[in-house]
Amino acid sequence: MEVLILSCGTGGGHNAAAEALREECERRGDKAVFMDPYALQSDRTVRRVSNAYVSLVQKAPRLFGAAYTLGELYRKLPWRSPVYFANRRAAHAMEVFLAQNRFDAILMPHLFPAEIMTRLKAKGVTLPKTIFVATDYTCIPFTEETDCDAYVIPHPDLLPEFQSRGIPREQLYPLGIPVRRAFRQKTTREAAREALGLDPEETYLLVSGGSMGAGVLKRAVGELVRQFDGQAHLIVICGTNRRLYRYLEKKYGNAVTLIQTTDQMALYLWACDLYLTKPGGLSTTEAAVVGLPLVALHPIPGCETKNARFFTSHQFAVPLSQIRSGVDPDFWSYMAQRQRQGVPPDAAEGVCDLAHHLVDSACVKEP
């Protein structure tokens, strides 16, 4: 099967899910092409879309939250969103690309490509089977205006929300959020620590603001250093946020371990005792698949607020306020059990199985 995987660099989670899907496609012998649809216009467009999002989230998260709220309000209006119309040029470039390249299915762990495909379908362009893969534990604004063949959502409990937005039940598949195999291939804490050069006897708290180092990490790290002084060592993933890295380095020095970007995130999750992160859809799912006790830091207003609410209400995570007041150690084991029961580790396989099913069914129907 020939698969096109489309995602954008507005945060690392969408691309991480896309990489998980490409990994699974290639594992089973399918040919997969992973690309940013805006690359068909220019590299400058790719950078502009990505940088605009990252800058807003890092520097003005409240403004991002306000924009998200506007999106929630706008979706109540009876016409297409600005996102749909903004993708006119991208849709034309994609139409040309698809005319020159054959694919059986298109997988999209990002709203923007789904809007592009919806515009092409409305124009009458014949498309491969299209699957939108939600990477947050909510139906984000404008999902309902897209027209895909199938929608993969993170959990069965989200079915009512997606249906209330007008997406038919028969098009909804609660398969989970795809994560790479490294997060699912169980390893021991000792082996992970040895691979990373960490002390086998130390207690490690892993702190992250996602790929962008966003959220209120400065304040969170300060609180954790004071609370766990002498009891645990902090490893802080700063991502692409160089300003945060320099600030923490100057303020705490060797009292914490600072990391910028890393391709060893799975090993860090297997190696550490507790994970504190802003509640992005991918970062929370990866921790749950590993079975690592999870603390939801202050979310970026918007979909992360919904992620935090979903994870804490299902006891897949606790808010930061709860560890300030102390948590029964037995609860960590209970949380890991809840994560194993409620967060599918094999979503990538499920999405690829679904793609094969849709393509095979279409072939049978053809005269």
Contacts in CASP RR format, 6 or more apart in sequence:
PFRMAT RR
TARGET T0000
AUTHOR 0000-0000-0000
METHOD contacts of the structure
MODEL  1
MEVLILSCGTGGGHNAAAEALREECERRGDKAVFMDPYALQSDRTVRRVS
NAYVSLVQKAPRLFGAAYTLGELYRKLPWRSPVYFANRRAAHAMEVFLAQ
NRFDAILMPHLFPAEIMTRLKAKGVTLPKTIFVATDYTCIPFTEETDCDA
YVIPHPDLLPEFQSRGIPREQLYPLGIPVRRAFRQKTTREAAREALGLDP
EETYLLVSGGSMGAGVLKRAVGELVRQFDGQAHLIVICGTNRRLYRYLEK
KYGNAVTLIQTTDQMALYLWACDLYLTKPGGLSTTEAAVVGLPLVALHPI
PGCETKNARFFTSHQFAVPLSQIRSGVDPDFWSYMAQRQRQGVPPDAAEG
VCDLAHHLVDSACVKEP
1 25 0 8 1.000
1 30 0 8 1.000
1 31 0 8 1.000
1 104 0 8 1.000
1 105 0 8 1.000
1 355 0 8 1.000
1 356 0 8 1.000
1 359 0 8 1.000
2 30 0 8 1.000
2 31 0 8 1.000
2 33 0 8 1.000
2 102 0 8 1.000
2 103 0 8 1.000
2 104 0 8 1.000
2 105 0 8 1.000
3 21 0 8 1.000
3 25 0 8 1.000
3 30 0 8 1.000
3 31 0 8 1.000
3 32 0 8 1.000
3 33 0 8 1.000
3 103 0 8 1.000
3 104 0 8 1.000
3 105 0 8 1.000
3 106 0 8 1.000
3 107 0 8 1.000
3 352 0 8 1.000
3 355 0 8 1.000
4 32 0 8 1.000
4 33 0 8 1.000
4 35 0 8 1.000
4 101 0 8 1.000
4 103 0 8 1.000
4 105 0 8 1.000
4 106 0 8 1.000
4 107 0 8 1.000
4 128 0 8 1.000
5 18 0 8 1.000
5 21 0 8 1.000
5 22 0 8 1.000
5 25 0 8 1.000
5 32 0 8 1.000
5 33 0 8 1.000
5 34 0 8 1.000
5 35 0 8 1.000
5 106 0 8 1.000
5 107 0 8 1.000
5 108 0 8 1.000
5 109 0 8 1.000
6 18 0 8 1.000
6 34 0 8 1.000
6 35 0 8 1.000
6 36 0 8 1.000
6 37 0 8 1.000
6 106 0 8 1.000
6 107 0 8 1.000
6 108 0 8 1.000
6 110 0 8 1.000
6 113 0 8 1.000
6 116 0 8 1.000
7 14 0 8 1.000
7 15 0 8 1.000
7 17 0 8 1.000
7 18 0 8 1.000
7 34 0 8 1.000
7 36 0 8 1.000
7 108 0 8 1.000
7 109 0 8 1.000
7 110 0 8 1.000
7 113 0 8 1.000
8 14 0 8 1.000
8 15 0 8 1.000
8 36 0 8 1.000
8 37 0 8 1.000
8 38 0 8 1.000
8 46 0 8 1.000
8 49 0 8 1.000
8 50 0 8 1.000
8 110 0 8 1.000
8 112 0 8 1.000
8 113 0 8 1.000
9 15 0 8 1.000
9 36 0 8 1.000
9 46 0 8 1.000
9 49 0 8 1.000
9 50 0 8 1.000
9 53 0 8 1.000
10 49 0 8 1.000
10 50 0 8 1.000
10 53 0 8 1.000
10 54 0 8 1.000
10 110 0 8 1.000
10 112 0 8 1.000
11 50 0 8 1.000
11 53 0 8 1.000
11 54 0 8 1.000
11 57 0 8 1.000
11 210 0 8 1.000
11 211 0 8 1.000
11 212 0 8 1.000
12 210 0 8 1.000
12 211 0 8 1.000
12 212 0 8 1.000
12 282 0 8 1.000
13 109 0 8 1.000
13 135 0 8 1.000
13 211 0 8 1.000
13 280 0 8 1.000
13 281 0 8 1.000
13 282 0 8 1.000
13 283 0 8 1.000
14 109 0 8 1.000
14 110 0 8 1.000
14 135 0 8 1.000
14 282 0 8 1.000
16 179 0 8 1.000
16 180 0 8 1.000
16 282 0 8 1.000
16 286 0 8 1.000
17 109 0 8 1.000
17 133 0 8 1.000
17 135 0 8 1.000
17 177 0 8 1.000
17 178 0 8 1.000
17 179 0 8 1.000
17 282 0 8 1.000
18 34 0 8 1.000
18 107 0 8 1.000
18 109 0 8 1.000
18 110 0 8 1.000
19 34 0 8 1.000
19 180 0 8 1.000
20 178 0 8 1.000
20 179 0 8 1.000
20 180 0 8 1.000
20 181 0 8 1.000
20 347 0 8 1.000
20 348 0 8 1.000
21 32 0 8 1.000
21 34 0 8 1.000
21 107 0 8 1.000
21 109 0 8 1.000
21 133 0 8 1.000
21 178 0 8 1.000
21 348 0 8 1.000
21 351 0 8 1.000
21 352 0 8 1.000
22 32 0 8 1.000
22 34 0 8 1.000
23 180 0 8 1.000
23 181 0 8 1.000
23 348 0 8 1.000
24 178 0 8 1.000
24 181 0 8 1.000
24 348 0 8 1.000
24 349 0 8 1.000
24 351 0 8 1.000
24 352 0 8 1.000
25 31 0 8 1.000
25 32 0 8 1.000
25 352 0 8 1.000
26 32 0 8 1.000
27 181 0 8 1.000
28 352 0 8 1.000
30 352 0 8 1.000
33 101 0 8 1.000
33 103 0 8 1.000
36 46 0 8 1.000
37 90 0 8 1.000
37 93 0 8 1.000
37 94 0 8 1.000
37 112 0 8 1.000
37 113 0 8 1.000
37 116 0 8 1.000
38 45 0 8 1.000
38 46 0 8 1.000
38 49 0 8 1.000
38 90 0 8 1.000
39 45 0 8 1.000
39 46 0 8 1.000
40 90 0 8 1.000
40 93 0 8 1.000
40 94 0 8 1.000
40 96 0 8 1.000
40 97 0 8 1.000
41 89 0 8 1.000
41 90 0 8 1.000
41 93 0 8 1.000
45 90 0 8 1.000
49 112 0 8 1.000
54 212 0 8 1.000
54 240 0 8 1.000
56 63 0 8 1.000
56 64 0 8 1.000
56 67 0 8 1.000
57 64 0 8 1.000
57 212 0 8 1.000
57 214 0 8 1.000
57 215 0 8 1.000
57 300 0 8 1.000
58 212 0 8 1.000
58 213 0 8 1.000
58 214 0 8 1.000
58 241 0 8 1.000
61 214 0 8 1.000
61 215 0 8 1.000
61 300 0 8 1.000
61 301 0 8 1.000
62 301 0 8 1.000
64 300 0 8 1.000
64 301 0 8 1.000
64 302 0 8 1.000
65 300 0 8 1.000
65 301 0 8 1.000
65 302 0 8 1.000
66 301 0 8 1.000
68 141 0 8 1.000
68 301 0 8 1.000
68 302 0 8 1.000
68 303 0 8 1.000
69 301 0 8 1.000
69 302 0 8 1.000
71 81 0 8 1.000
71 141 0 8 1.000
71 142 0 8 1.000
72 141 0 8 1.000
74 81 0 8 1.000
74 82 0 8 1.000
74 141 0 8 1.000
75 81 0 8 1.000
75 141 0 8 1.000
75 142 0 8 1.000
75 144 0 8 1.000
75 145 0 8 1.000
75 165 0 8 1.000
80 145 0 8 1.000
81 141 0 8 1.000
81 142 0 8 1.000
81 145 0 8 1.000
83 111 0 8 1.000
83 112 0 8 1.000
83 115 0 8 1.000
83 142 0 8 1.000
84 115 0 8 1.000
84 118 0 8 1.000
84 119 0 8 1.000
84 142 0 8 1.000
84 145 0 8 1.000
87 112 0 8 1.000
87 115 0 8 1.000
87 116 0 8 1.000
87 119 0 8 1.000
88 119 0 8 1.000
90 112 0 8 1.000
90 116 0 8 1.000
91 116 0 8 1.000
91 119 0 8 1.000
91 120 0 8 1.000
91 123 0 8 1.000
94 116 0 8 1.000
94 117 0 8 1.000
94 120 0 8 1.000
95 120 0 8 1.000
95 123 0 8 1.000
95 125 0 8 1.000
98 120 0 8 1.000
98 125 0 8 1.000
98 127 0 8 1.000
98 128 0 8 1.000
103 128 0 8 1.000
104 128 0 8 1.000
104 129 0 8 1.000
104 355 0 8 1.000
104 359 0 8 1.000
105 128 0 8 1.000
105 129 0 8 1.000
105 130 0 8 1.000
105 131 0 8 1.000
105 355 0 8 1.000
105 358 0 8 1.000
105 359 0 8 1.000
106 113 0 8 1.000
106 117 0 8 1.000
106 127 0 8 1.000
106 128 0 8 1.000
106 129 0 8 1.000
106 130 0 8 1.000
106 131 0 8 1.000
107 131 0 8 1.000
107 133 0 8 1.000
107 351 0 8 1.000
107 355 0 8 1.000
108 114 0 8 1.000
108 117 0 8 1.000
108 130 0 8 1.000
108 131 0 8 1.000
108 132 0 8 1.000
108 133 0 8 1.000
108 148 0 8 1.000
109 133 0 8 1.000
109 134 0 8 1.000
109 135 0 8 1.000
109 178 0 8 1.000
110 135 0 8 1.000
111 132 0 8 1.000
111 140 0 8 1.000
111 142 0 8 1.000
111 143 0 8 1.000
111 146 0 8 1.000
114 130 0 8 1.000
114 132 0 8 1.000
114 143 0 8 1.000
114 146 0 8 1.000
114 148 0 8 1.000
115 142 0 8 1.000
115 145 0 8 1.000
115 146 0 8 1.000
117 127 0 8 1.000
117 130 0 8 1.000
117 146 0 8 1.000
117 147 0 8 1.000
117 148 0 8 1.000
118 145 0 8 1.000
118 146 0 8 1.000
118 147 0 8 1.000
118 148 0 8 1.000
120 127 0 8 1.000
121 127 0 8 1.000
121 130 0 8 1.000
121 147 0 8 1.000
122 147 0 8 1.000
128 359 0 8 1.000
129 149 0 8 1.000
129 150 0 8 1.000
129 355 0 8 1.000
129 358 0 8 1.000
129 359 0 8 1.000
129 362 0 8 1.000
130 148 0 8 1.000
130 149 0 8 1.000
130 150 0 8 1.000
131 148 0 8 1.000
131 149 0 8 1.000
131 150 0 8 1.000
131 151 0 8 1.000
131 152 0 8 1.000
131 351 0 8 1.000
131 354 0 8 1.000
131 355 0 8 1.000
131 358 0 8 1.000
132 143 0 8 1.000
132 146 0 8 1.000
132 148 0 8 1.000
132 150 0 8 1.000
132 151 0 8 1.000
132 152 0 8 1.000
133 152 0 8 1.000
133 177 0 8 1.000
133 178 0 8 1.000
133 351 0 8 1.000
134 140 0 8 1.000
134 143 0 8 1.000
134 151 0 8 1.000
134 152 0 8 1.000
134 153 0 8 1.000
134 154 0 8 1.000
134 177 0 8 1.000
135 154 0 8 1.000
135 177 0 8 1.000
135 281 0 8 1.000
135 282 0 8 1.000
136 154 0 8 1.000
136 280 0 8 1.000
136 281 0 8 1.000
136 303 0 8 1.000
136 304 0 8 1.000
136 306 0 8 1.000
136 307 0 8 1.000
137 154 0 8 1.000
137 155 0 8 1.000
137 158 0 8 1.000
137 281 0 8 1.000
137 284 0 8 1.000
137 306 0 8 1.000
137 307 0 8 1.000
137 310 0 8 1.000
137 311 0 8 1.000
138 158 0 8 1.000
138 161 0 8 1.000
138 303 0 8 1.000
138 306 0 8 1.000
138 307 0 8 1.000
138 310 0 8 1.000
139 153 0 8 1.000
139 158 0 8 1.000
139 161 0 8 1.000
139 162 0 8 1.000
139 165 0 8 1.000
139 167 0 8 1.000
140 303 0 8 1.000
143 151 0 8 1.000
143 162 0 8 1.000
143 165 0 8 1.000
143 167 0 8 1.000
144 165 0 8 1.000
144 166 0 8 1.000
144 167 0 8 1.000
148 171 0 8 1.000
149 171 0 8 1.000
149 358 0 8 1.000
150 171 0 8 1.000
150 172 0 8 1.000
150 173 0 8 1.000
150 354 0 8 1.000
150 358 0 8 1.000
151 162 0 8 1.000
151 167 0 8 1.000
151 171 0 8 1.000
151 172 0 8 1.000
151 173 0 8 1.000
152 173 0 8 1.000
152 174 0 8 1.000
152 175 0 8 1.000
152 176 0 8 1.000
152 347 0 8 1.000
152 350 0 8 1.000
152 351 0 8 1.000
152 354 0 8 1.000
153 159 0 8 1.000
153 162 0 8 1.000
153 172 0 8 1.000
153 173 0 8 1.000
153 174 0 8 1.000
153 175 0 8 1.000
153 176 0 8 1.000
154 174 0 8 1.000
154 176 0 8 1.000
154 177 0 8 1.000
154 281 0 8 1.000
154 285 0 8 1.000
155 174 0 8 1.000
155 176 0 8 1.000
155 310 0 8 1.000
155 342 0 8 1.000
155 343 0 8 1.000
156 174 0 8 1.000
157 310 0 8 1.000
157 314 0 8 1.000
158 174 0 8 1.000
158 310 0 8 1.000
159 169 0 8 1.000
159 172 0 8 1.000
159 174 0 8 1.000
162 172 0 8 1.000
163 169 0 8 1.000
163 172 0 8 1.000
173 354 0 8 1.000
175 344 0 8 1.000
175 347 0 8 1.000
175 350 0 8 1.000
175 351 0 8 1.000
175 354 0 8 1.000
176 285 0 8 1.000
176 343 0 8 1.000
176 344 0 8 1.000
176 347 0 8 1.000
177 281 0 8 1.000
177 282 0 8 1.000
177 285 0 8 1.000
177 347 0 8 1.000
178 347 0 8 1.000
178 348 0 8 1.000
178 351 0 8 1.000
179 282 0 8 1.000
179 285 0 8 1.000
179 286 0 8 1.000
179 289 0 8 1.000
179 345 0 8 1.000
179 347 0 8 1.000
179 348 0 8 1.000
180 266 0 8 1.000
180 348 0 8 1.000
181 348 0 8 1.000
182 266 0 8 1.000
182 267 0 8 1.000
183 266 0 8 1.000
183 269 0 8 1.000
183 286 0 8 1.000
183 289 0 8 1.000
183 290 0 8 1.000
183 345 0 8 1.000
184 289 0 8 1.000
184 345 0 8 1.000
184 346 0 8 1.000
187 267 0 8 1.000
187 270 0 8 1.000
188 270 0 8 1.000
189 270 0 8 1.000
189 271 0 8 1.000
190 200 0 8 1.000
191 270 0 8 1.000
192 198 0 8 1.000
192 267 0 8 1.000
192 268 0 8 1.000
192 270 0 8 1.000
192 271 0 8 1.000
193 199 0 8 1.000
193 200 0 8 1.000
193 271 0 8 1.000
194 200 0 8 1.000
195 264 0 8 1.000
195 267 0 8 1.000
195 271 0 8 1.000
196 264 0 8 1.000
196 267 0 8 1.000
196 268 0 8 1.000
196 271 0 8 1.000
198 204 0 8 1.000
198 271 0 8 1.000
199 233 0 8 1.000
202 232 0 8 1.000
202 233 0 8 1.000
203 231 0 8 1.000
203 232 0 8 1.000
203 233 0 8 1.000
203 273 0 8 1.000
204 232 0 8 1.000
204 233 0 8 1.000
204 234 0 8 1.000
204 235 0 8 1.000
204 271 0 8 1.000
204 272 0 8 1.000
204 273 0 8 1.000
204 274 0 8 1.000
205 224 0 8 1.000
205 228 0 8 1.000
205 232 0 8 1.000
205 233 0 8 1.000
205 234 0 8 1.000
205 235 0 8 1.000
205 272 0 8 1.000
205 273 0 8 1.000
205 274 0 8 1.000
205 275 0 8 1.000
205 276 0 8 1.000
206 235 0 8 1.000
206 237 0 8 1.000
206 268 0 8 1.000
206 269 0 8 1.000
206 272 0 8 1.000
206 274 0 8 1.000
206 275 0 8 1.000
206 276 0 8 1.000
206 277 0 8 1.000
207 217 0 8 1.000
207 220 0 8 1.000
207 221 0 8 1.000
207 224 0 8 1.000
207 234 0 8 1.000
207 235 0 8 1.000
207 236 0 8 1.000
207 237 0 8 1.000
207 276 0 8 1.000
207 277 0 8 1.000
207 297 0 8 1.000
208 236 0 8 1.000
208 237 0 8 1.000
208 239 0 8 1.000
208 275 0 8 1.000
208 276 0 8 1.000
208 277 0 8 1.000
208 278 0 8 1.000
208 283 0 8 1.000
209 215 0 8 1.000
209 217 0 8 1.000
209 237 0 8 1.000
209 238 0 8 1.000
209 239 0 8 1.000
209 277 0 8 1.000
209 278 0 8 1.000
209 283 0 8 1.000
209 297 0 8 1.000
210 237 0 8 1.000
210 239 0 8 1.000
210 277 0 8 1.000
210 278 0 8 1.000
210 280 0 8 1.000
210 283 0 8 1.000
211 239 0 8 1.000
211 240 0 8 1.000
211 261 0 8 1.000
212 239 0 8 1.000
212 240 0 8 1.000
212 241 0 8 1.000
213 237 0 8 1.000
213 238 0 8 1.000
213 239 0 8 1.000
213 240 0 8 1.000
213 241 0 8 1.000
213 244 0 8 1.000
214 241 0 8 1.000
214 278 0 8 1.000
214 300 0 8 1.000
215 278 0 8 1.000
215 297 0 8 1.000
215 298 0 8 1.000
215 300 0 8 1.000
216 297 0 8 1.000
216 298 0 8 1.000
217 236 0 8 1.000
217 238 0 8 1.000
217 241 0 8 1.000
217 244 0 8 1.000
217 248 0 8 1.000
217 297 0 8 1.000
218 244 0 8 1.000
218 247 0 8 1.000
218 248 0 8 1.000
220 276 0 8 1.000
220 297 0 8 1.000
220 298 0 8 1.000
220 320 0 8 1.000
221 234 0 8 1.000
221 236 0 8 1.000
221 248 0 8 1.000
221 252 0 8 1.000
221 256 0 8 1.000
223 320 0 8 1.000
223 324 0 8 1.000
224 234 0 8 1.000
224 276 0 8 1.000
225 234 0 8 1.000
225 252 0 8 1.000
225 255 0 8 1.000
225 256 0 8 1.000
227 323 0 8 1.000
227 324 0 8 1.000
228 234 0 8 1.000
232 273 0 8 1.000
232 274 0 8 1.000
233 256 0 8 1.000
233 257 0 8 1.000
234 255 0 8 1.000
234 256 0 8 1.000
234 257 0 8 1.000
235 256 0 8 1.000
235 257 0 8 1.000
235 259 0 8 1.000
235 268 0 8 1.000
235 272 0 8 1.000
236 248 0 8 1.000
236 256 0 8 1.000
236 257 0 8 1.000
236 258 0 8 1.000
236 259 0 8 1.000
237 259 0 8 1.000
237 260 0 8 1.000
237 262 0 8 1.000
237 265 0 8 1.000
237 268 0 8 1.000
238 244 0 8 1.000
238 245 0 8 1.000
238 248 0 8 1.000
238 258 0 8 1.000
238 259 0 8 1.000
238 260 0 8 1.000
239 245 0 8 1.000
239 259 0 8 1.000
239 260 0 8 1.000
239 261 0 8 1.000
240 260 0 8 1.000
240 261 0 8 1.000
242 260 0 8 1.000
245 258 0 8 1.000
245 260 0 8 1.000
248 256 0 8 1.000
248 258 0 8 1.000
249 258 0 8 1.000
262 268 0 8 1.000
265 286 0 8 1.000
266 286 0 8 1.000
266 290 0 8 1.000
269 275 0 8 1.000
269 286 0 8 1.000
269 287 0 8 1.000
269 290 0 8 1.000
269 292 0 8 1.000
270 290 0 8 1.000
270 292 0 8 1.000
272 292 0 8 1.000
273 293 0 8 1.000
274 292 0 8 1.000
274 293 0 8 1.000
274 294 0 8 1.000
274 295 0 8 1.000
274 332 0 8 1.000
275 287 0 8 1.000
275 292 0 8 1.000
275 293 0 8 1.000
275 294 0 8 1.000
275 295 0 8 1.000
276 294 0 8 1.000
276 295 0 8 1.000
276 297 0 8 1.000
276 320 0 8 1.000
277 283 0 8 1.000
277 284 0 8 1.000
277 287 0 8 1.000
277 294 0 8 1.000
277 295 0 8 1.000
277 296 0 8 1.000
277 297 0 8 1.000
278 296 0 8 1.000
278 297 0 8 1.000
278 298 0 8 1.000
278 299 0 8 1.000
278 300 0 8 1.000
278 304 0 8 1.000
279 296 0 8 1.000
279 297 0 8 1.000
279 299 0 8 1.000
279 304 0 8 1.000
279 307 0 8 1.000
279 308 0 8 1.000
279 311 0 8 1.000
279 317 0 8 1.000
280 299 0 8 1.000
280 303 0 8 1.000
280 304 0 8 1.000
280 307 0 8 1.000
281 303 0 8 1.000
281 304 0 8 1.000
281 307 0 8 1.000
284 294 0 8 1.000
284 296 0 8 1.000
284 307 0 8 1.000
284 311 0 8 1.000
284 316 0 8 1.000
284 317 0 8 1.000
285 343 0 8 1.000
287 294 0 8 1.000
287 317 0 8 1.000
287 339 0 8 1.000
288 294 0 8 1.000
288 311 0 8 1.000
288 316 0 8 1.000
288 339 0 8 1.000
288 342 0 8 1.000
288 343 0 8 1.000
289 339 0 8 1.000
289 343 0 8 1.000
289 345 0 8 1.000
291 336 0 8 1.000
291 339 0 8 1.000
291 340 0 8 1.000
292 336 0 8 1.000
293 332 0 8 1.000
293 335 0 8 1.000
293 336 0 8 1.000
294 311 0 8 1.000
294 316 0 8 1.000
294 317 0 8 1.000
294 318 0 8 1.000
294 335 0 8 1.000
294 339 0 8 1.000
295 317 0 8 1.000
295 318 0 8 1.000
295 319 0 8 1.000
295 320 0 8 1.000
295 322 0 8 1.000
295 323 0 8 1.000
296 307 0 8 1.000
296 308 0 8 1.000
296 311 0 8 1.000
296 312 0 8 1.000
296 317 0 8 1.000
296 318 0 8 1.000
296 319 0 8 1.000
296 320 0 8 1.000
297 320 0 8 1.000
298 320 0 8 1.000
299 305 0 8 1.000
299 307 0 8 1.000
299 308 0 8 1.000
308 317 0 8 1.000
308 319 0 8 1.000
310 316 0 8 1.000
311 317 0 8 1.000
312 318 0 8 1.000
312 319 0 8 1.000
314 338 0 8 1.000
314 342 0 8 1.000
315 334 0 8 1.000
315 335 0 8 1.000
315 338 0 8 1.000
316 335 0 8 1.000
316 338 0 8 1.000
316 339 0 8 1.000
316 342 0 8 1.000
316 343 0 8 1.000
317 335 0 8 1.000
318 327 0 8 1.000
318 331 0 8 1.000
318 335 0 8 1.000
END
